[in-house]
Amino acid sequence: MESLSTPVSYLALGDSLTEGIGAVSPQQHFVAQFFRHLQHSKQCHMRNWGISGMTSAELLSLVTTPGVTRLLPRLTHLSITTGGCDFIEMYEKGPMRLRTILQTIRMVQDRVARILEVIRTHNGQSTVYLLGFYIPLPAYELGVKKASLFVQTMNHAYAQLCRKYHVHFINPFDTFYNRFDYFADEVHPNQQGYDQLARLFIESGWGSVAGQNPQTEVNM
């Protein structure tokens, strides 16, 4: 746990959830809300490198670039959202067979493991968060029982990786289950949904700074 004298250096990596698609403004998606919770002085800063459509393969490529590997040792906090675009690609290619689903799960799990390994190789002390999965709206039409099994299988795989690499797992499944009012479209949260994601991160207890005095500055 960093002391109040240590400025927070927070990097958010991932897909459209990190970018904040569906939020009312860049200042109100979960990354910005979470940073305001962590921030205790004007010396704290945040970088949001969320890119809509980024797959786990693209994120792995990003974290292995020299620019990122040089940055990693200086971070106090890092959050990751990834995997969703891989499954969207799988769904769009269709038809969805069990073998295809299991192959995609193993592929994403392997890439996320490599991402976390890179992060921990360059920084063993930072507080890292990995966001799990909720059921997107189309899956309810395809069959909520099968979708639940599939999503919870992925969350179980992510939780295992988080234990291995000492990363905090944020599981949104129960929060979003059957909450159609939390969606802006078929897959992205609306502002209510992002508020819930921010709450899950804040209530995780990892990285909250005792006696904090949140500021409003967000350095994108």
Buried (B, 14 or more C-beta within 10 A) or exposed (E): EBEEEBBBBBBBBBBBBBBBBBBEEEBBBBBBBBBBBBBBBEEBBBBBBBBBEBBBBBBBBBBEEEEBBEBBEEBBBBBBBBBBBBBBEBBEEEEBEEEBBEEBBEBBBBBBBBBBBBBBEBBEEBBBBBBBBBBBEEBBEEEEEEBBEBBBBBBBBBBEBBEEBEBBBBBBBEBBBEBEEBBBEEBBBBBEBBBBBBBBBBEBEBBBBEEBEEBEEBEE
